[in-house]
């Protein structure tokens, strides 16, 4: 018997968690860059 495909709700939840992880990663990279340049990126 074939496995039941994941519902749209599960897919949306996975996509939301992925987007949240990418957002946190981008913010961490931005803070790291600003701190490394002495809070003056320009």
Residue, then its C-alpha position, 0 to 999 in steps of 0.5 A: x500500500x503506497x504511503x499517504x502523501x503529506x498534506x498541504x498543512x505539513x508542507x506549509x509548516x515545513x516551509x515556514x520553519x525553513x524560512x524562519x531558519x534562513x531569516x535567523x541565519x541572515x540576521x546572524x551573518x549581518x550582525x557578524x559582519x557589522x561586529x567584525x567591521x567595528x559597527x561601521x560597514x560604510 
